[in-house]
Amino acid sequence: MHGLNHQFEAAISQFVDTCVPEPNSEVIHGWGRQILARSSQAAAIRLDECVLGVDLRAQVSQIPQPTLILHGEQDCILPVDSSRWLASRVPNSSLISFAGAGHVPTMTRPAEIANATNQFFERR
């Protein structure tokens, strides 16, 4: 929160760099910074405040839909153990983790994500 309050652009840049640790991802870094910079500083702070203290862990076992959980193993924003925990609690869920991927494998591994998603629905 401190970074959002006092060094907004630096906080955005650090967040993007943390989300995308994969090598040769400069284009994705630039795109991420551009997208996040479209938000106002006040809106980013408000969003951060809204999610602080939100804990939905008690409800996840009530999810009835088949659930595909995709996670990058190098995710520094949300450790892969959190998705392992989620997969152990959500009935009828499948976890696929991507070695070497960070927080946004949808951007860095789109073909693998599409393949995993297609396979998940083909099994349904």
Order of alpha helices (4+ residues) and beta strands (2+ residues): alpha-alpha-alpha-alpha-beta-alpha-beta-alpha-alpha
